[in-house]
Amino acid sequence: MDLGARGREGAPAPARAAVTPCPACGDVRTGPRRSVADHEYGMALVATYVACGACGSLRQDPMPSAAELAGFYPPDYHSQTGQGLPGLLRHRARFRHLAPLLDGGSDGGPVLDYGCGNGDFLRYVARRRPGREYYGFEIGDRREVSVLDGGAVTLVRGDIDDVCSVVPPCRIITMNHVIEHLPDPQAVVAALAAKLAPGGVLEGQTPAAGSLEHRVFRGAWSGYHAPRHTVVFSSAGLARLLADAGLADVTVEKAFNPAGLAVSLASVPSRGRAGHIRRGGPSWLVFVAVATALAPVDLLSKSPAIVDFTARRPVDIGSGG
């Protein structure tokens, strides 16, 4: 018996679930799927990622809600600790990248670190480049505003509306390994683009889908960071997202960050199962050393695993900027 579009006993067939558009480029075509365990913090949850058939960006399917995401970050999550020598080295490397924007042709306007963790990096910057207004934002279940270091840094917890209501128009908004954690990156980037002063810069760093490292390590690739990474952008998908938010002068280029490769190397022994990586101690230093030695291979490839991005809000006609 041919039921065609009907189910058993003549009942209507279940409705096919609507395809969620790619958060990077908006295309509905899909590519391969992959299930990825938590190799870093040992959560039992296995996340499934689907590739965009157009730009190659990856997204979780189903996409976790903001409330679900909040439960994926343990108390010892690395961005909430960041103490000791490893944290200091991360701050120095990130500051070297940000310093040209802080020093080059800027009017000293406000700086926002979106996804600031415990705020240590922002405090580090404020000590080295005093005289600006520094704001940090981290997601929270309610609005909280705190002032640190005698007023040098203001931290806002809550949601995107909370930070946008507190922070003035910014000359620089930085997102260091944050954009890949957002369940709705289009909405957040659009809101941050609107929060930039005319001529202001949005900049950040993120893993890149389709990279050499991604192809080599597959499910053990650190860029998945399952289940905490919701969207892992391809370089093309990231550029499209920034342009669609109305930003100009978009650049996406290779970055040096051996910690990502170190996590990929440390994830291999898990063999696809949940595992735990301690970002400290002799074994971690060995992984970082090996990753640093291999970094030139990634940097010389045409598909780097980590990319830096920058984009600028156009100067509005008649704004006088």
BELHUDA-V809299 format. One record per pair of residues at least 24 apart in sequence whose ideal C-beta (glycine too) atoms are under 8 Angstrom apart, sorted by the first residue. I is the first residue (numbers start at 1). J is the second residue. Records with the same first field share a line. If there is no record, write none. Layout:
BEGIN
I: J, J
END
This chain:
BEGIN
20: 59, 61, 63
22: 52, 54, 55, 57, 59, 237
23: 57, 59, 184, 185, 186, 230, 231, 241
24: 52, 55, 57, 59, 185, 231, 233, 234, 237, 238, 240, 241
25: 52, 54, 55, 57, 236, 237, 240, 241
26: 244
27: 52, 53, 54, 55
29: 53, 54
31: 56
33: 61
34: 218, 219
35: 219
36: 219, 224, 226
37: 219, 226, 270, 272, 273, 274, 275
38: 226, 227, 274, 275
39: 220, 226, 263, 266, 267, 270, 274, 275, 277
40: 225, 263, 267, 275, 276, 277
41: 74, 76, 77, 276
42: 274, 275, 276
43: 72, 227, 274
44: 274
45: 72, 226, 227
46: 226, 227
47: 224, 226, 227
49: 224, 226, 232
51: 209
52: 234, 237
55: 234, 236, 237, 240
56: 209, 210, 234, 236, 237
57: 209, 231, 232, 233, 234, 237, 238
58: 209, 224, 231, 232
59: 230, 231, 232
60: 227, 229, 230, 231
63: 183, 230
64: 183, 227, 230
65: 183
66: 139, 159, 183
69: 181, 183, 228, 230
70: 139, 141
72: 227, 228
73: 228
78: 279
79: 115, 117, 118, 177
80: 117, 118
81: 118
82: 117, 118, 120, 121
83: 120
84: 280
86: 279, 280, 284
87: 120
90: 121, 259
91: 120, 121, 124
93: 256, 257
94: 121, 176, 205
95: 121, 124, 125, 128
97: 205, 255, 308
98: 125, 172, 174, 203
99: 129
101: 172, 201, 203
102: 129, 132, 172
103: 129
106: 171, 172
107: 171
108: 132, 171
109: 133, 169, 170, 171, 172, 197, 200
110: 134, 135, 167, 168, 169, 170, 171, 172
111: 135, 170, 171, 172, 173, 174
112: 136, 137, 163, 167, 170, 172, 173, 174, 192, 195
113: 137, 174, 176
114: 163, 173, 174, 175, 178, 188, 192
115: 139, 175, 176, 177, 178, 181
116: 155
119: 148, 153, 155
121: 176
122: 153, 155
123: 148, 149, 152, 153
126: 152, 153
127: 152
133: 168
135: 163, 166, 167, 170
137: 163, 167
160: 187, 188, 191
164: 191, 195
167: 195
169: 195, 196, 197, 200
170: 195, 196, 197, 200
171: 196, 197, 199, 200, 201
172: 200, 201, 203
173: 200, 201, 202, 203
174: 202, 203, 204
175: 202, 203, 204, 206
176: 204, 205
177: 204, 205, 206, 207
178: 204, 206
179: 204, 206, 231, 233, 238
180: 206, 207, 223, 225, 229, 230, 231, 232, 233
181: 228, 229, 230
182: 230, 231
183: 230
185: 230, 231, 241
186: 241, 244, 245
189: 241, 242, 245
190: 245, 246
192: 245
193: 245, 246, 247, 311, 313
196: 312, 313
197: 313, 321
198: 313, 314, 315, 316, 319, 321
199: 312, 313, 314, 315, 321
200: 312, 313
201: 310, 311, 312, 313
202: 242, 247, 310, 311, 312, 313
203: 308, 309, 310, 311
204: 308, 309
205: 255, 257, 306, 307, 308, 309
206: 232, 233, 238, 306, 307, 309
207: 232, 260, 305, 306, 307
208: 232, 233, 234, 235, 238, 303, 304, 305, 306, 307
209: 233, 234, 237
210: 234, 235, 303
211: 298, 301, 303, 304, 305
212: 297, 298, 301, 303, 304, 305
213: 260, 261, 264, 298, 305
214: 305
215: 303
217: 264, 267, 268
219: 272
220: 264, 267, 268, 270, 272
221: 264, 267, 305
222: 260, 261, 262, 263, 264, 267, 305
223: 260, 305
225: 263
235: 307
238: 307, 309
239: 309
242: 309, 311
243: 311
245: 311
246: 313, 314
247: 311, 312, 313, 314
248: 311, 312, 313, 314
249: 310, 311, 312
250: 309, 310, 311
251: 308, 309, 310, 311
252: 307, 308, 309
253: 307, 308, 309
254: 298, 299, 304, 306, 307, 308
255: 304, 306, 307, 308
256: 295, 299, 306
257: 306
258: 288, 291, 292, 294, 295
259: 288, 291
260: 291, 305, 306
261: 291, 294, 295, 298, 305
262: 287, 288, 290, 291
263: 287
264: 305
265: 290, 291
END
